[in-house]
């Protein structure tokens, strides 16, 4: 097995492992940790199996199977992941490629302006409706030029002739993520390496405390953020929250994507929502866009608590505090950690220092009450 470059942190009886080659995380407890600890010392598989059988009282066949399974998983997670395939490296033809745009829009980002050129309506639909409320109708010829176009059946994102990413047509979520990252960098005068991570979450603040809500798509994250905004809390960002190395959340004023199932809950609070067009993301998903109301009086919001939420119509209300091991397991499912030195340790610190909760509910009133009480509780 090849050399393993990793960082570990022990929390309770669990070891959290970060693999540098793949930027992936692994959670291990005994007896899996025993196999890992011997593997990194370059013990042969058969030697580990013998020691494993003696230590845990298992027969050799069972020991070999277990050791082989863990070593295969380690080998998979230790493989170097190239950020771009050889075939996706920018070529001279791609860098100099020109196209006739279907549309061009200028957007204002808290005093800064960008120009965005879309080759087709399909590509415009990826982004424009989420930032339409930021559109400005002034001369922006000297601003950064963002371009989204097709080249050899791939989607290409370019800024001022520098290729930032190349994706297959079915990777629209990766396209959006990269564009959101670059919009955030422009808005806050930062580069990718200035961030710890980005989280698929909504961030809400009362000016003193900031809470992040994270969930898988369709779990009620945006609905809860909209309900809290209607109660007077400020939305920092929805769906894409960048976090810096000091655990501060930064705003990105993209619109909230309100699914049809949430309309009855929100229409009385946001009367104009009914007037916005219904947009079909797929055959199974349609949304209306609710523009961000954030005025960005402040640009830095220290994160205090983190809530994983899940709307479940069969559950009235369940609220529980998570331990760090539970928290990082859920967090990593919704997070992209920037793969630079030092960030894994900072992520482990983040989980150790912050409070994490899980909320499963169908009773909006109870959910709002517990979150409001948490928000108003002084640390």
JOFEN-V463150 format. One record per residue. SS is DSSP state (a for helix, b for strand, c for the rest). PSI is psi as a letter, one per 30 degrees, with the letter a starting at -180 (none if undefined). NEAR is the number of other ideal C-beta (glycine too) atoms within 10 Angstrom. Layout:
ss=SS psi=PSI near=NEAR
ss=SS psi=PSI near=NEAR
This chain:
ss=c psi=k near=14
ss=c psi=l near=9
ss=c psi=k near=8
ss=c psi=j near=17
ss=c psi=k near=12
ss=b psi=l near=17
ss=b psi=k near=17
ss=b psi=l near=16
ss=b psi=k near=18
ss=b psi=k near=11
ss=b psi=j near=16
ss=c psi=b near=9
ss=c psi=g near=10
ss=b psi=k near=18
ss=b psi=k near=19
ss=b psi=k near=22
ss=b psi=k near=20
ss=b psi=k near=22
ss=b psi=j near=21
ss=c psi=e near=15
ss=c psi=e near=16
ss=c psi=f near=15
ss=c psi=h near=17
ss=b psi=l near=17
ss=b psi=k near=21
ss=b psi=k near=21
ss=b psi=k near=15
ss=b psi=k near=21
ss=c psi=l near=12
ss=c psi=k near=13
ss=c psi=g near=16
ss=a psi=e near=18
ss=a psi=e near=18
ss=a psi=e near=19
ss=a psi=e near=26
ss=a psi=e near=22
ss=a psi=e near=15
ss=a psi=e near=20
ss=a psi=e near=20
ss=c psi=f near=17
ss=c psi=g near=8
ss=c psi=g near=10
ss=c psi=k near=17
ss=c psi=l near=11
ss=a psi=e near=16
ss=a psi=e near=12
ss=a psi=e near=12
ss=a psi=e near=24
ss=a psi=e near=24
ss=a psi=e near=16
ss=a psi=e near=16
ss=a psi=e near=22
ss=a psi=e near=18
ss=a psi=e near=10
ss=a psi=e near=12
ss=a psi=g near=13
ss=c psi=h near=8
ss=c psi=l near=16
ss=c psi=l near=8
ss=a psi=e near=12
ss=a psi=e near=10
ss=a psi=e near=13
ss=a psi=e near=23
ss=a psi=e near=18
ss=a psi=e near=12
ss=a psi=e near=20
ss=a psi=e near=26
ss=a psi=e near=14
ss=a psi=e near=12
ss=a psi=e near=23
ss=a psi=e near=18
ss=a psi=e near=11
ss=a psi=e near=15
ss=a psi=e near=21
ss=a psi=e near=13
ss=a psi=e near=12
ss=a psi=f near=19
ss=a psi=f near=21
ss=c psi=k near=12
ss=c psi=k near=10
ss=c psi=j near=11
ss=c psi=k near=9
ss=c psi=f near=8
ss=c psi=k near=11
ss=c psi=l near=8
ss=a psi=e near=6
ss=a psi=f near=9
ss=a psi=g near=17
ss=c psi=k near=11
ss=c psi=k near=18
ss=c psi=l near=13
ss=a psi=e near=7
ss=a psi=e near=9
ss=a psi=e near=17
ss=a psi=e near=12
ss=c psi=g near=8
ss=c psi=k near=18
ss=c psi=l near=7
ss=c psi=l near=15
ss=c psi=j near=7
ss=c psi=k near=17
ss=c psi=e near=14
ss=b psi=l near=13
ss=b psi=k near=13
ss=b psi=l near=21
ss=b psi=k near=17
ss=b psi=k near=23
ss=b psi=k near=18
ss=b psi=i near=20
ss=c psi=h near=14
ss=c psi=f near=7
ss=b psi=l near=15
ss=b psi=k near=17
ss=b psi=l near=22
ss=b psi=k near=17
ss=b psi=k near=26
ss=b psi=k near=19
ss=b psi=k near=22
ss=c psi=e near=19
ss=c psi=l near=15
ss=a psi=e near=10
ss=a psi=e near=14
ss=a psi=e near=24
ss=a psi=e near=19
ss=a psi=f near=15
ss=a psi=e near=18
ss=a psi=e near=22
ss=a psi=e near=17
ss=a psi=f near=18
ss=a psi=f near=25
ss=a psi=g near=24
ss=a psi=e near=13
ss=a psi=f near=16
ss=a psi=g near=20
ss=b psi=k near=12
ss=c psi=k near=14
ss=c psi=i near=7
ss=c psi=l near=8
ss=c psi=k near=10
ss=c psi=h near=19
ss=c psi=f near=7
ss=c psi=g near=8
ss=c psi=l near=20
ss=b psi=k near=15
ss=b psi=j near=16
ss=b psi=k near=22
ss=b psi=k near=23
ss=b psi=k near=24
ss=b psi=l near=21
ss=b psi=k near=15
ss=b psi=j near=17
ss=c psi=h near=11
ss=c psi=g near=7
ss=b psi=l near=16
ss=b psi=k near=22
ss=b psi=k near=24
ss=b psi=k near=23
ss=b psi=k near=21
ss=b psi=k near=17
ss=c psi=h near=10
ss=c psi=g near=11
ss=b psi=k near=9
ss=b psi=k near=19
ss=b psi=f near=17
ss=b psi=l near=22
ss=b psi=k near=21
ss=b psi=l near=16
ss=c psi=l near=12
ss=c psi=f near=11
ss=c psi=g near=8
ss=c psi=h near=14
ss=a psi=e near=16
ss=a psi=e near=12
ss=a psi=e near=14
ss=a psi=e near=21
ss=a psi=e near=17
ss=a psi=e near=17
ss=a psi=e near=15
ss=a psi=e near=23
ss=a psi=e near=21
ss=a psi=e near=22
ss=a psi=e near=19
ss=a psi=e near=24
ss=a psi=e near=23
ss=a psi=e near=17
ss=a psi=e near=19
ss=a psi=e near=21
ss=a psi=g near=19
ss=c psi=h near=8
ss=c psi=l near=15
ss=c psi=l near=9
ss=a psi=e near=16
ss=a psi=f near=11
ss=a psi=f near=16
ss=b psi=l near=22
ss=b psi=e near=23
ss=b psi=l near=21
ss=b psi=k near=23
ss=b psi=k near=24
ss=c psi=j near=18
ss=b psi=l near=29
ss=b psi=k near=28
ss=b psi=k near=28
ss=b psi=k near=27
ss=b psi=l near=22
ss=c psi=g near=15
ss=c psi=f near=10
ss=c psi=e near=12
ss=c psi=l near=19
ss=b psi=k near=23
ss=b psi=k near=26
ss=b psi=k near=27
ss=b psi=k near=27
ss=b psi=k near=22
ss=c psi=l near=22
ss=c psi=l near=13
ss=c psi=k near=12
ss=c psi=g near=13
ss=c psi=g near=17
ss=c psi=g near=24
ss=a psi=e near=26
ss=a psi=e near=24
ss=a psi=e near=23
ss=a psi=e near=25
ss=a psi=e near=26
ss=a psi=e near=22
ss=a psi=e near=21
ss=a psi=e near=23
ss=a psi=e near=21
ss=a psi=f near=13
ss=c psi=g near=14
ss=c psi=f near=8
ss=c psi=l near=20
ss=b psi=k near=20
ss=b psi=k near=21
ss=b psi=e near=27
ss=b psi=l near=27
ss=b psi=k near=26
ss=c psi=e near=22
ss=c psi=j near=22
ss=b psi=j near=28
ss=b psi=k near=27
ss=b psi=k near=25
ss=b psi=a near=17
ss=c psi=f near=17
ss=c psi=g near=10
ss=c psi=h near=18
ss=b psi=k near=15
ss=b psi=k near=23
ss=b psi=k near=22
ss=c psi=k near=26
ss=b psi=j near=25
ss=c psi=h near=24
ss=c psi=l near=24
ss=c psi=l near=20
ss=b psi=k near=27
ss=b psi=j near=20
ss=b psi=j near=21
ss=b psi=l near=16
ss=a psi=e near=11
ss=a psi=f near=12
ss=a psi=f near=23
ss=a psi=e near=15
ss=a psi=e near=8
ss=a psi=e near=15
ss=a psi=f near=20
ss=c psi=e near=14
ss=c psi=f near=10
ss=c psi=f near=12
ss=c psi=i near=19
ss=a psi=e near=9
ss=a psi=f near=10
ss=a psi=e near=18
ss=a psi=f near=11
ss=a psi=f near=8
ss=c psi=k near=16
ss=c psi=l near=7
ss=c psi=k near=10
ss=b psi=k near=13
ss=b psi=j near=10
ss=b psi=e near=12
ss=b psi=a near=6
ss=c psi=f near=6
ss=c psi=f near=6
ss=b psi=k near=13
ss=b psi=k near=14
ss=b psi=l near=19
ss=b psi=k near=24
ss=b psi=k near=20
ss=b psi=j near=23
ss=c psi=k near=17
ss=c psi=k near=22
ss=c psi=f near=11
ss=c psi=k near=19
ss=c psi=f near=10
ss=c psi=h near=15
ss=c psi=e near=7
ss=c psi=l near=12
ss=c psi=f near=12
ss=c psi=k near=12
ss=b psi=j near=25
ss=b psi=k near=12
ss=b psi=k near=24
ss=b psi=e near=18
ss=b psi=l near=19
ss=b psi=k near=23
ss=b psi=k near=25
ss=b psi=k near=24
ss=b psi=l near=24
ss=b psi=j near=16
ss=b psi=k near=20
ss=c psi=j near=13
ss=c psi=f near=7
ss=c psi=f near=6
ss=c psi=k near=13
ss=c psi=e near=12
ss=b psi=k near=15
ss=b psi=k near=12
ss=b psi=k near=15
ss=b psi=k near=10
ss=b psi=k near=11
ss=c psi=k near=19
ss=c psi=l near=12
ss=a psi=e near=20
ss=a psi=e near=16
ss=a psi=e near=16
ss=a psi=e near=22
ss=a psi=f near=24
ss=a psi=e near=15
ss=a psi=e near=17
ss=a psi=e near=25
ss=a psi=f near=18
ss=a psi=f near=12
ss=c psi=g near=19
ss=b psi=k near=20
ss=b psi=j near=16
ss=b psi=k near=22
ss=c psi=k near=19
ss=c psi=i near=17
ss=c psi=l near=15
ss=c psi=k near=9
ss=c psi=f near=10
ss=a psi=e near=20
ss=a psi=e near=23
ss=a psi=e near=12
ss=a psi=e near=19
ss=a psi=e near=24
ss=a psi=e near=20
ss=a psi=e near=14
ss=a psi=e near=23
ss=a psi=e near=23
ss=a psi=e near=12
ss=a psi=f near=10
ss=c psi=l near=16
ss=b psi=k near=14
ss=b psi=k near=21
ss=b psi=l near=19
ss=b psi=k near=17
ss=b psi=j near=22
ss=b psi=k near=19
ss=b psi=l near=22
ss=c psi=f near=14
ss=c psi=j near=11
ss=a psi=e near=15
ss=a psi=e near=10
ss=a psi=e near=15
ss=a psi=e near=24
ss=a psi=e near=16
ss=a psi=e near=12
ss=a psi=e near=16
ss=a psi=e near=24
ss=a psi=e near=15
ss=a psi=e near=9
ss=a psi=e near=16
ss=a psi=e near=19
ss=a psi=f near=10
ss=c psi=k near=10
ss=c psi=k near=5
ss=c psi=none near=7
